[in-house]
Amino acid sequence: MKRTAIGVWRLAVLCTGLLAGTAGADVGSLMRQGNRMFARGRFEEALGFYQRAEVLEPDATAIHYNLGNALYRLGRFPEAAQELQLAAVDKNPRRRAAAVFNAGNALFRMNRLDDAINAYKLALLANPGDRQAKQNLEFCLKKRQEQQQQPDSSGQNQQQQEQQQQPRPQTGMDKDQAERILQAVQNREKEAQQKAKPPRRREVEQDW
């Protein structure tokens, strides 16, 4: 997966395995057309197709996922996060993980660091083997630690404090809890490696 440099560390970017609709012929056609536009970098046109599909199937998590990805590419991060959170109710753990991972990226772009941290932790809970979610979580935890260590400086810090006082949905767990999750993930990876030694088999990552 491509990565983009942010500051000193690197943050894994959007999971863009788009979904084709299956609920009906019209929805499927609109989703496929949207996916073609997305692949060509014509995100505004892709968004239009996905929005038309949403009118026909407003509860389809696949449509919300694709909408969120298109909105993210257009830099409309608040709307992207909202759509991806709607997609995160999918019953499939890997799809849920992909949606909440992308929501975390949108929240990060909005400077909602605590909410981004929470999203990456949820992605790890849904898919403990997700290395990119683990990488992004570590990056955000380091960034938050740096911010906490910086001395307060006049107006900007006052603005940040005011923003932090505003109500937000489920802020992230503390650093110790996050580190315990990471340790559990590492332990599972080691166990999996020990069990899967005999036949050589490449694990194929599932795209949504």
N, CA, C and O of each residue as an XYZ file, in Angstrom:
832
protein
N       0.840     -1.193      0.000
C       0.000      0.000      0.000
C       0.870      1.237      0.000
O       1.878      1.278      0.706
N       0.507      2.245     -0.774
C       1.279      3.477     -0.808
C       1.208      4.172      0.536
O       0.226      4.050      1.268
N       2.268      4.906      0.847
C       2.308      5.651      2.095
C       2.683      7.081      1.780
O       3.311      7.362      0.759
N       2.297      7.976      2.654
C       2.615      9.379      2.459
C       3.340      9.910      3.671
O       2.971      9.607      4.806
N       4.379     10.709      3.434
C       5.171     11.230      4.548
C       4.437     12.362      5.233
O       3.938     13.275      4.576
N       4.371     12.305      6.552
C       3.792     13.387      7.342
C       4.765     13.660      8.469
O       4.960     12.811      9.339
N       5.374     14.824      8.465
C       6.350     15.145      9.491
C       7.550     14.218      9.372
O       8.002     13.912      8.269
N       8.059     13.776     10.505
C       9.240     12.917     10.517
C       8.852     11.471     10.256
O       9.575     10.738      9.580
N       7.703     11.062     10.796
C       7.261      9.670     10.621
C       6.384      9.546      9.383
O       6.135     10.523      8.677
N       5.928      8.337      9.137
C       5.091      8.097      7.960
C       3.744      7.542      8.399
O       3.651      6.736      9.325
N       2.712      7.993      7.712
C       1.358      7.565      8.037
C       0.795      6.792      6.861
O       0.788      7.291      5.736
N       0.324      5.580      7.106
C      -0.263      4.775      6.032
C      -1.530      5.447      5.530
O      -2.345      5.919      6.322
N      -1.696      5.489      4.214
C      -2.813      6.211      3.624
C      -4.028      5.319      3.433
O      -4.080      4.176      3.886
N      -4.996      5.893      2.744
C      -6.318      5.309      2.615
C      -6.307      3.900      2.020
O      -5.573      3.622      1.072
N      -7.133      3.015      2.588
C      -7.418      1.719      1.962
C      -8.441      1.970      0.861
O      -9.561      2.394      1.146
N      -8.074      1.716     -0.387
C      -8.970      2.102     -1.475
C      -9.504      0.905     -2.260
O      -9.759      1.022     -3.458
N      -9.674     -0.228     -1.612
C     -10.324     -1.348     -2.283
C     -11.817     -1.076     -2.344
O     -12.553     -1.396     -1.411
N     -12.265     -0.478     -3.458
C     -13.655     -0.037     -3.551
C     -14.590     -1.223     -3.758
O     -14.182     -2.285     -4.230
N     -15.847     -1.016     -3.395
C     -16.851     -2.074     -3.500
C     -17.807     -1.815     -4.648
O     -18.188     -0.675     -4.912
N     -18.182     -2.867     -5.316
C     -19.238     -2.776     -6.318
C     -20.548     -3.189     -5.673
O     -20.595     -4.146     -4.900
N     -21.604     -2.469     -5.992
C     -22.895     -2.754     -5.378
C     -23.464     -4.079     -5.838
O     -23.229     -4.512     -6.966
N     -24.215     -4.722     -4.952
C     -24.816     -6.013     -5.301
C     -26.318     -6.029     -5.044
O     -26.980     -7.038     -5.292
N     -26.864     -4.912     -4.544
C     -28.265     -4.920     -4.130
C     -29.217     -4.904     -5.307
O     -30.349     -5.370     -5.178
N     -28.799     -4.385     -6.451
C     -29.692     -4.328     -7.588
C     -28.929     -3.883     -8.818
O     -27.814     -3.372     -8.716
N     -29.535     -4.079     -9.992
C     -28.846     -3.765    -11.241
C     -28.477     -2.294    -11.316
O     -27.360     -1.956    -11.708
N     -29.403     -1.409    -10.943
C     -29.142      0.026    -11.033
C     -28.033      0.440    -10.082
O     -27.129      1.190    -10.452
N     -28.110     -0.056     -8.853
C     -27.091      0.280     -7.857
C     -25.733     -0.253     -8.303
O     -24.732      0.460     -8.233
N     -25.696     -1.499     -8.760
C     -24.437     -2.091     -9.215
C     -23.818     -1.306    -10.354
O     -22.605     -1.093    -10.376
N     -24.638     -0.875    -11.301
C     -24.138     -0.099    -12.433
C     -23.566      1.239    -11.978
O     -22.502      1.658    -12.435
N     -24.281      1.903    -11.076
C     -23.809      3.196    -10.561
C     -22.494      3.041     -9.799
O     -21.590      3.867     -9.928
N     -22.399      1.979     -9.007
C     -21.174      1.749     -8.240
C     -19.995      1.461     -9.166
O     -18.892      1.963     -8.949
N     -20.228      0.654    -10.196
C     -19.140      0.343    -11.130
C     -18.677      1.586    -11.878
O     -17.479      1.787    -12.077
N     -19.627      2.418    -12.291
C     -19.256      3.663    -12.965
C     -18.480      4.584    -12.024
O     -17.499      5.217    -12.416
N     -18.940      4.642    -10.781
C     -18.227      5.437     -9.785
C     -16.814      4.926     -9.570
O     -15.875      5.714     -9.462
N     -16.659      3.608     -9.506
C     -15.332      3.014     -9.314
C     -14.397      3.314    -10.485
O     -13.202      3.540    -10.298
N     -14.963      3.313    -11.700
C     -14.138      3.645    -12.870
C     -13.651      5.088    -12.788
O     -12.485      5.373    -13.062
N     -14.553      5.998    -12.408
C     -14.171      7.406    -12.277
C     -13.124      7.581    -11.171
O     -12.181      8.359    -11.312
N     -13.305      6.855    -10.086
C     -12.357      6.932     -8.967
C     -10.972      6.477     -9.422
O      -9.969      7.119     -9.112
N     -10.923      5.366    -10.158
C      -9.643      4.824    -10.621
C      -8.923      5.794    -11.553
O      -7.695      5.776    -11.646
N      -9.687      6.639    -12.242
C      -9.089      7.624    -13.156
C      -8.755      8.941    -12.454
O      -8.272      9.885    -13.079
N      -9.018      8.989    -11.157
C      -8.742     10.217    -10.416
C      -9.818     11.277    -10.572
O      -9.604     12.431    -10.200
N     -10.969     10.907    -11.114
C     -12.075     11.864    -11.303
C     -13.038     11.705    -10.122
O     -14.134     11.157    -10.246
N     -12.584     12.203     -8.988
C     -13.268     11.920     -7.727
C     -14.622     12.622     -7.605
O     -15.544     12.089     -6.987
N     -14.742     13.797     -8.184
C     -16.025     14.509     -8.134
C     -17.094     13.729     -8.884
O     -18.228     13.611     -8.419
N     -16.729     13.194    -10.050
C     -17.681     12.394    -10.827
C     -17.990     11.075    -10.113
O     -19.134     10.620    -10.097
N     -16.971     10.479     -9.533
C     -17.193      9.247     -8.764
C     -18.176      9.503     -7.633
O     -19.081      8.706     -7.388
N     -17.987     10.620     -6.952
C     -18.880     10.978     -5.847
C     -20.323     11.072     -6.320
O     -21.235     10.609     -5.635
N     -20.533     11.671     -7.490
C     -21.884     11.797     -8.030
C     -22.555     10.447     -8.230
O     -23.728     10.279     -7.897
N     -21.818      9.487     -8.771
C     -22.378      8.144     -8.976
C     -22.706      7.477     -7.639
O     -23.759      6.856     -7.493
N     -21.810      7.607     -6.675
C     -22.052      6.994     -5.365
C     -23.254      7.630     -4.667
O     -24.024      6.944     -3.995
N     -23.405      8.933     -4.828
C     -24.546      9.617     -4.207
C     -25.864      9.151     -4.816
O     -26.862      8.998     -4.111
N     -25.861      8.927     -6.121
C     -27.072      8.413     -6.770
C     -27.370      6.990     -6.296
O     -28.531      6.623     -6.115
N     -26.333      6.203     -6.098
C     -26.529      4.844     -5.571
C     -27.073      4.891     -4.147
O     -27.895      4.058     -3.763
N     -26.613      5.865     -3.366
C     -27.061      5.987     -1.974
C     -28.553      6.288     -1.893
O     -29.231      5.837     -0.969
N     -29.063      7.049     -2.854
C     -30.500      7.347     -2.874
C     -31.304      6.051     -2.993
O     -32.360      5.907     -2.377
N     -30.795      5.115     -3.788
C     -31.497      3.847     -4.006
C     -31.306      2.869     -2.849
O     -32.214      2.104     -2.523
N     -30.125      2.893     -2.230
C     -29.818      1.961     -1.127
C     -29.146      2.738      0.008
O     -27.932      2.640      0.190
N     -29.927      3.510      0.771
C     -29.324      4.399      1.780
C     -28.628      3.690      2.933
O     -27.818      4.303      3.628
N     -28.923      2.416      3.150
C     -28.326      1.702      4.285
C     -27.165      0.794      3.892
O     -26.630      0.078      4.738
N     -26.770      0.813      2.630
C     -25.709     -0.086      2.159
C     -24.343      0.407      2.630
O     -23.910      1.502      2.269
N     -23.672     -0.409      3.436
C     -22.360     -0.002      3.960
C     -21.330      0.165      2.840
O     -20.434      1.003      2.942
N     -21.457     -0.630      1.772
C     -20.515     -0.524      0.654
C     -20.569      0.862      0.025
O     -19.540      1.423     -0.352
N     -21.770      1.406     -0.086
C     -21.926      2.736     -0.688
C     -21.331      3.798      0.224
O     -20.641      4.704     -0.243
N     -21.591      3.692      1.516
C     -21.019      4.661      2.461
C     -19.492      4.607      2.434
O     -18.827      5.637      2.543
N     -18.943      3.403      2.288
C     -17.485      3.244      2.230
C     -16.912      3.975      1.017
O     -15.944      4.725      1.138
N     -17.515      3.751     -0.153
C     -17.021      4.396     -1.369
C     -17.230      5.905     -1.322
O     -16.375      6.668     -1.771
N     -18.367      6.335     -0.779
C     -18.606      7.771     -0.604
C     -17.516      8.394      0.262
O     -16.971      9.449     -0.065
N     -17.208      7.725      1.372
C     -16.183      8.237      2.277
C     -14.832      8.363      1.601
O     -14.123      9.348      1.807
N     -14.467      7.366      0.789
C     -13.182      7.412      0.098
C     -13.126      8.542     -0.923
O     -12.107      9.223     -1.042
N     -14.223      8.745     -1.664
C     -14.256      9.830     -2.651
C     -14.182     11.194     -1.958
O     -13.454     12.081     -2.402
N     -14.933     11.353     -0.878
C     -14.913     12.616     -0.133
C     -13.528     12.884      0.450
O     -13.075     14.028      0.491
N     -12.863     11.827      0.898
C     -11.501     11.977      1.429
C     -10.569     12.511      0.345
O      -9.787     13.430      0.588
N     -10.655     11.932     -0.845
C      -9.791     12.360     -1.948
C     -10.064     13.805     -2.356
O      -9.182     14.485     -2.880
N     -11.281     14.266     -2.114
C     -11.647     15.651     -2.432
C     -11.293     16.610     -1.302
O     -11.526     17.814     -1.410
N     -10.733     16.082     -0.223
C     -10.349     16.928      0.905
C     -11.507     17.324      1.796
O     -11.378     18.236      2.612
N     -12.634     16.654      1.651
C     -13.823     16.954      2.464
C     -13.848     15.987      3.653
O     -14.676     15.079      3.727
N     -12.915     16.216      4.574
C     -12.644     15.242      5.625
C     -13.784     15.040      6.629
O     -14.036     13.899      7.017
N     -14.485     16.095      7.069
C     -15.596     15.848      8.006
C     -16.674     14.943      7.415
O     -17.172     14.039      8.085
N     -17.032     15.194      6.143
C     -18.043     14.358      5.490
C     -17.507     12.942      5.266
O     -18.238     11.961      5.405
N     -16.229     12.852      4.921
C     -15.620     11.533      4.714
C     -15.674     10.707      5.991
O     -16.036      9.530      5.963
N     -15.311     11.329      7.114
C     -15.328     10.612      8.394
C     -16.734     10.128      8.729
O     -16.915      9.019      9.231
N     -17.728     10.970      8.446
C     -19.116     10.601      8.747
C     -19.549      9.386      7.923
O     -20.145      8.452      8.459
N     -19.248      9.399      6.624
C     -19.639      8.279      5.764
C     -18.905      6.993      6.154
O     -19.490      5.911      6.157
N     -17.631      7.124      6.478
C     -16.846      5.941      6.836
C     -17.291      5.351      8.167
O     -17.222      4.139      8.369
N     -17.746      6.209      9.072
C     -18.279      5.706     10.338
C     -19.584      4.945     10.111
O     -19.873      3.979     10.818
N     -20.370      5.377      9.127
C     -21.586      4.634      8.770
C     -21.220      3.277      8.156
O     -21.917      2.284      8.365
N     -20.122      3.247      7.400
C     -19.675      1.984      6.798
C     -19.114      1.026      7.841
O     -19.073     -0.184      7.618
N     -18.683      1.565      8.977
C     -18.016      0.753     10.004
C     -18.962     -0.163     10.769
O     -18.518     -0.904     11.646
N     -20.258     -0.129     10.456
C     -21.201     -1.053     11.102
C     -21.294     -2.376     10.337
O     -22.063     -3.260     10.714
N     -20.514     -2.507      9.270
C     -20.533     -3.741      8.486
C     -20.220     -4.948      9.375
O     -19.404     -4.861     10.293
N     -20.881     -6.072      9.090
C     -20.717     -7.272      9.925
C     -19.371     -7.959      9.712
O     -18.886     -8.667     10.595
N     -18.771     -7.752      8.542
C     -17.488     -8.383      8.248
C     -16.363     -7.631      8.962
O     -16.207     -6.430      8.743
N     -15.568     -8.307      9.818
C     -14.535     -7.611     10.598
C     -13.505     -6.879      9.745
O     -13.078     -5.780     10.097
N     -13.102     -7.482      8.623
C     -12.095     -6.832      7.779
C     -12.658     -5.581      7.110
O     -11.965     -4.571      6.990
N     -13.899     -5.651      6.682
C     -14.520     -4.459      6.092
C     -14.679     -3.370      7.140
O     -14.450     -2.189      6.880
N     -15.077     -3.798      8.328
C     -15.228     -2.856      9.438
C     -13.885     -2.195      9.748
O     -13.809     -0.988      9.974
N     -12.833     -3.005      9.754
C     -11.495     -2.483     10.036
C     -11.056     -1.480      8.971
O     -10.480     -0.440      9.292
N     -11.330     -1.793      7.698
C     -10.943     -0.880      6.616
C     -11.676      0.450      6.731
O     -11.086      1.511      6.526
N     -12.973      0.388      7.062
C     -13.770      1.615      7.172
C     -13.294      2.487      8.324
O     -13.144      3.699      8.171
N     -13.058      1.872      9.472
C     -12.662      2.660     10.638
C     -11.220      3.149     10.492
O     -10.873      4.204     11.023
N     -10.381      2.398      9.781
C      -9.016      2.846      9.481
C      -9.052      4.121      8.645
O      -8.366      5.095      8.956
N      -9.855      4.110      7.584
C      -9.958      5.291      6.728
C     -10.585      6.465      7.468
O     -10.210      7.617      7.250
N     -11.547      6.168      8.349
C     -12.123      7.229      9.185
C     -11.036      7.850     10.061
O     -11.012      9.063     10.268
N     -10.135      7.004     10.575
C      -9.022      7.508     11.372
C      -8.148      8.466     10.584
O      -7.703      9.482     11.117
N      -7.897      8.150      9.310
C      -7.104      9.047      8.466
C      -7.800     10.391      8.276
O      -7.157     11.440      8.310
N      -9.120     10.355      8.076
C      -9.873     11.603      7.915
C      -9.843     12.422      9.202
O      -9.673     13.640      9.162
N     -10.006     11.760     10.331
C      -9.968     12.453     11.625
C      -8.593     13.059     11.878
O      -8.485     14.151     12.435
N      -7.545     12.351     11.469
C      -6.194     12.886     11.608
C      -6.045     14.167     10.795
O      -5.463     15.141     11.273
N      -6.568     14.173      9.568
C      -6.480     15.353      8.705
C      -7.236     16.541      9.289
O      -6.947     17.692      8.965
N      -8.206     16.251     10.150
C      -8.976     17.311     10.806
C      -8.325     17.740     12.121
O      -8.886     18.546     12.864
N      -7.139     17.197     12.404
C      -6.424     17.485     13.661
C      -7.176     16.988     14.890
O      -6.983     17.506     15.990
N      -8.021     15.996     14.710
C      -8.717     15.373     15.843
C      -7.913     14.136     16.240
O      -8.303     13.000     15.971
N      -6.793     14.392     16.881
C      -5.802     13.351     17.131
C      -6.334     12.251     18.040
O      -6.121     11.069     17.773
N      -7.026     12.630     19.114
C      -7.556     11.618     20.034
C      -8.566     10.707     19.342
O      -8.572      9.494     19.551
N      -9.422     11.313     18.512
C     -10.417     10.509     17.801
C      -9.754      9.604     16.759
O     -10.198      8.477     16.540
N      -8.691     10.099     16.120
C      -7.953      9.273     15.161
C      -7.314      8.082     15.869
O      -7.348      6.960     15.364
N      -6.731      8.333     17.040
C      -6.128      7.252     17.832
C      -7.175      6.197     18.169
O      -6.923      4.997     18.054
N      -8.351      6.659     18.585
C      -9.432      5.729     18.918
C      -9.840      4.897     17.703
O     -10.104      3.701     17.823
N      -9.891      5.538     16.530
C     -10.273      4.828     15.306
C      -9.259      3.746     14.956
O      -9.644      2.637     14.584
N      -7.974      4.051     15.070
C      -6.956      3.049     14.749
C      -6.995      1.884     15.731
O      -6.733      0.743     15.351
N      -7.320      2.163     16.982
C      -7.444      1.087     17.961
C      -8.636      0.191     17.634
O      -8.562     -1.030     17.773
N      -9.724      0.800     17.203
C     -10.885      0.005     16.794
C     -10.549     -0.847     15.570
O     -10.999     -1.987     15.457
N      -9.754     -0.285     14.652
C      -9.331     -1.046     13.474
C      -8.504     -2.259     13.896
O      -8.643     -3.338     13.320
N      -7.647     -2.082     14.895
C      -6.830     -3.195     15.390
C      -7.672     -4.240     16.111
O      -7.393     -5.435     16.021
N      -8.689     -3.796     16.817
C      -9.570     -4.748     17.494
C     -10.340     -5.588     16.482
O     -10.567     -6.778     16.701
N     -10.744     -4.964     15.367
C     -11.477     -5.690     14.327
C     -10.544     -6.578     13.508
O     -10.940     -7.652     13.056
N      -9.308     -6.127     13.321
C      -8.334     -6.881     12.534
C      -6.954     -6.738     13.175
O      -6.176     -5.871     12.774
N      -6.638     -7.583     14.173
C      -5.379     -7.449     14.921
C      -4.123     -7.541     14.061
O      -3.063     -7.078     14.480
N      -4.215     -8.121     12.881
C      -3.043     -8.240     12.014
C      -2.810     -7.048     11.111
O      -1.924     -7.092     10.257
N      -3.579     -5.987     11.274
C      -3.472     -4.810     10.402
C      -2.242     -3.986     10.785
O      -2.286     -3.194     11.726
N      -1.157     -4.177     10.058
C       0.095     -3.492     10.383
C       0.004     -1.987     10.146
O       0.634     -1.202     10.855
N      -0.783     -1.589      9.146
C      -0.881     -0.161      8.854
C      -1.641      0.578      9.947
O      -1.300      1.710     10.293
N      -2.673     -0.065     10.490
C      -3.384      0.544     11.616
C      -2.456      0.656     12.819
O      -2.469      1.654     13.539
N      -1.652     -0.382     13.025
C      -0.684     -0.364     14.124
C       0.333      0.760     13.922
O       0.665      1.479     14.864
N       0.821      0.907     12.696
C       1.798      1.949     12.376
C       1.206      3.344     12.608
O       1.850      4.214     13.194
N      -0.026      3.540     12.141
C      -0.657      4.846     12.305
C      -0.941      5.155     13.768
O      -0.813      6.299     14.205
N      -1.325      4.132     14.520
C      -1.569      4.328     15.948
C      -0.282      4.756     16.649
O      -0.286      5.689     17.451
N       0.814      4.073     16.344
C       2.098      4.426     16.958
C       2.501      5.854     16.591
O       2.979      6.612     17.435
N       2.302      6.209     15.325
C       2.625      7.560     14.857
C       1.832      8.612     15.623
O       2.387      9.609     16.085
N       0.524      8.379     15.754
C      -0.344      9.355     16.422
C      -0.040      9.450     17.919
O      -0.095     10.535     18.497
N       0.281      8.320     18.540
C       0.641      8.350     19.958
C       1.913      9.172     20.182
O       2.005      9.936     21.143
N       2.893      9.008     19.283
C       4.122      9.798     19.390
C       3.840     11.282     19.171
O       4.385     12.143     19.861
N       2.988     11.556     18.207
C       2.648     12.953     17.912
C       1.934     13.593     19.096
O       2.212     14.738     19.450
N       1.016     12.854     19.704
C       0.305     13.391     20.868
C       1.269     13.625     22.030
O       1.168     14.625     22.740
N       2.199     12.698     22.215
C       3.181     12.854     23.284
C       4.037     14.103     23.054
O       4.339     14.834     23.997
N       4.424     14.342     21.806
C       5.205     15.538     21.475
C       4.416     16.807     21.776
O       4.947     17.771     22.326
N       3.132     16.786     21.404
C       2.290     17.958     21.647
C       2.156     18.235     23.140
O       2.156     19.389     23.568
N       2.042     17.172     23.925
C       1.894     17.342     25.368
C       3.172     17.866     26.013
O       3.125     18.522     27.053
N       4.311     17.575     25.392
C       5.589     18.014     25.942
C       5.948     19.443     25.550
O       6.816     20.062     26.166
N       5.274     19.968     24.518
C       5.564     21.335     24.082
C       5.022     22.333     25.090
O       3.915     22.157     25.599
N       5.807     23.407     25.394
C       5.313     24.431     26.328
C       4.172     25.226     25.724
O       4.132     25.454     24.514
N       3.241     25.649     26.574
C       2.114     26.454     26.104
C       2.615     27.773     25.539
O       3.526     28.388     26.092
N       2.013     28.208     24.428
C       2.400     29.491     23.832
C       1.164     30.265     23.417
O       0.556     29.962     22.390
N       0.794     31.240     24.187
C      -0.265     32.240     23.953
C      -1.501     31.715     23.243
O      -2.087     30.709     23.644
N      -1.890     32.420     22.174
C      -3.210     32.245     21.554
C      -3.489     30.883     20.991
O      -4.597     30.370     21.151
N      -2.508     30.264     20.325
C      -2.757     28.982     19.672
C      -3.137     27.914     20.682
O      -4.063     27.136     20.451
N      -2.426     27.873     21.798
C      -2.742     26.879     22.819
C      -4.108     27.112     23.434
O      -4.818     26.166     23.775
N      -4.469     28.375     23.572
C      -5.792     28.677     24.121
C      -6.875     28.147     23.192
O      -7.880     27.596     23.642
N      -6.655     28.322     21.871
C      -7.619     27.806     20.893
C      -7.704     26.287     20.978
O      -8.794     25.717     20.939
N      -6.538     25.630     21.094
C      -6.526     24.173     21.184
C      -7.265     23.690     22.422
O      -7.987     22.694     22.373
N      -7.081     24.407     23.545
C      -7.760     24.025     24.780
C      -9.269     24.169     24.633
O     -10.030     23.330     25.114
N      -9.695     25.241     23.965
C     -11.129     25.445     23.766
C     -11.719     24.339     22.901
O     -12.821     23.853     23.156
N     -10.949     23.940     21.849
C     -11.431     22.867     20.980
C     -11.519     21.546     21.733
O     -12.441     20.759     21.518
N     -10.543     21.308     22.625
C     -10.544     20.063     23.383
C     -11.704     20.000     24.363
O     -12.150     18.913     24.730
N     -12.201     21.174     24.793
C     -13.301     21.205     25.744
C     -14.642     20.929     25.080
O     -15.618     20.606     25.757
N     -14.694     21.057     23.744
C     -15.945     20.800     23.041
C     -16.259     19.309     23.094
O     -15.348     18.482     23.053
N     -17.560     18.954     23.187
C     -17.919     17.525     23.245
C     -17.556     16.803     21.965
O     -17.787     17.311     20.868
N     -16.987     15.617     22.106
C     -16.611     14.798     20.957
C     -17.052     13.363     21.191
O     -17.150     12.931     22.339
N     -17.320     12.612     20.122
C     -17.682     11.207     20.299
C     -16.483     10.391     20.740
O     -15.418     10.465     20.126
N     -16.646      9.623     21.787
C     -15.652      8.661     22.270
C     -14.212      9.019     21.965
O     -13.682      8.622     20.927
N     -13.573      9.762     22.850
C     -12.153     10.029     22.666
C     -11.368      8.760     22.953
O     -11.903      7.812     23.529
N     -10.094      8.738     22.551
C      -9.292      7.522     22.625
C      -8.982      7.083     24.038
O      -9.114      7.855     24.987
N      -8.567      5.830     24.167
C      -8.115      5.308     25.447
C      -6.764      5.930     25.773
O      -6.159      6.586     24.925
N      -6.286      5.723     27.011
C      -5.005      6.309     27.364
C      -3.858      5.519     26.735
O      -4.057      4.454     26.152
N      -2.648      6.077     26.872
C      -1.485      5.509     26.196
C      -1.183      4.092     26.666
O      -0.826      3.228     25.864
N      -1.328      3.853     27.982
C      -1.041      2.520     28.520
C      -1.946      1.458     27.907
O      -1.497      0.360     27.579
N      -3.238      1.799     27.753
C      -4.179      0.849     27.150
C      -3.803      0.568     25.701
O      -3.847     -0.574     25.245
N      -3.430      1.630     24.982
C      -3.048      1.457     23.578
C      -1.814      0.582     23.451
O      -1.732     -0.271     22.567
N      -0.844      0.802     24.352
C       0.377     -0.004     24.308
C       0.086     -1.473     24.614
O       0.727     -2.365     24.058
N      -0.888     -1.724     25.504
C      -1.266     -3.108     25.803
C      -1.872     -3.783     24.575
O      -1.623     -4.959     24.309
N      -2.678     -3.009     23.826
C      -3.254     -3.549     22.585
C      -2.141     -3.893     21.604
O      -2.146     -4.960     20.991
N      -1.177     -2.967     21.463
C      -0.067     -3.214     20.550
C       0.733     -4.448     20.959
O       1.140     -5.239     20.108
N       0.957     -4.611     22.263
C       1.690     -5.771     22.759
C       0.938     -7.056     22.459
O       1.535     -8.065     22.082
N      -0.398     -7.009     22.631
C      -1.224     -8.185     22.331
C      -1.145     -8.536     20.856
O      -1.081     -9.710     20.492
N      -1.149     -7.502     20.000
C      -1.039     -7.732     18.562
C       0.297     -8.386     18.230
O       0.356     -9.331     17.444
N       1.374     -7.873     18.837
C       2.701     -8.434     18.587
C       2.780     -9.893     19.035
O       3.375    -10.725     18.350
N       2.178    -10.199     20.186
C       2.175    -11.574     20.684
C       1.434    -12.509     19.739
O       1.868    -13.633     19.488
N       0.283    -12.017     19.209
C      -0.489    -12.841     18.270
C       0.314    -13.102     16.997
O       0.281    -14.201     16.442
N       1.044    -12.065     16.540
C       1.846    -12.231     15.334
C       2.922    -13.298     15.543
O       3.158    -14.129     14.665
N       3.576    -13.272     16.715
C       4.613    -14.262     17.006
C       4.034    -15.672     17.052
O       4.623    -16.611     16.519
N       2.862    -15.813     17.700
C       2.214    -17.126     17.781
C       1.851    -17.640     16.396
O       2.031    -18.818     16.087
N       1.332    -16.729     15.563
C       0.935    -17.120     14.206
C       2.143    -17.572     13.397
O       2.055    -18.532     12.632
N       3.279    -16.878     13.563
C       4.494    -17.250     12.835
C       4.990    -18.626     13.255
O       5.432    -19.409     12.414
N       4.922    -18.928     14.548
C       5.392    -20.222     15.045
C       4.510    -21.368     14.553
O       5.001    -22.457     14.256
N       3.199    -21.111     14.470
C       2.266    -22.163     14.050
C       2.319    -22.403     12.546
O       2.049    -23.513     12.089
N       2.660    -21.380     11.777
C       2.546    -21.471     10.315
C       3.882    -21.676      9.631
O       4.108    -21.118      8.557
N       4.774    -22.457     10.215
C       6.086    -22.656      9.608
C       6.074    -23.610      8.416
O       6.653    -23.263      7.386
N       5.432    -24.831      8.490
C       5.637    -25.826      7.418
C       5.442    -25.347      5.983
O       6.412    -24.869      5.395
N       4.233    -25.444      5.367
C       4.148    -25.094      3.945
C       4.268    -23.601      3.750
O       3.716    -22.819      4.524
N       4.993    -23.202      2.710
C       5.124    -21.777      2.419
C       3.843    -21.270      1.779
O       3.393    -21.784      0.755
N       3.275    -20.267      2.394
C       2.010    -19.749      1.870
C       1.957    -18.252      2.118
O       2.142    -17.796      3.246
N       1.709    -17.499      1.075
C       1.621    -16.055      1.226
C       0.225    -15.654      1.645
O      -0.768    -16.086      1.059
N       0.167    -14.837      2.649
C      -1.136    -14.364      3.114
C      -1.573    -13.195      2.246
O      -0.890    -12.173      2.175
N      -2.709    -13.349      1.589
C      -3.209    -12.303      0.697
C      -4.117    -11.379      1.475
O      -5.070    -11.820      2.117
N      -3.817    -10.097      1.414
C      -4.631     -9.122      2.137
C      -5.959     -8.935      1.431
O      -6.002     -8.737      0.216
N      -7.032     -8.996      2.184
C      -8.366     -8.817      1.614
C      -8.643     -7.346      1.403
O      -8.569     -6.556      2.344
N      -8.966     -6.965      0.159
C      -9.457     -5.610     -0.098
C     -10.960     -5.636      0.001
O     -11.606     -6.638     -0.308
N     -11.513     -4.505      0.440
C     -12.961     -4.444      0.504
C     -13.490     -4.142     -0.881
O     -14.702     -4.043     -1.071
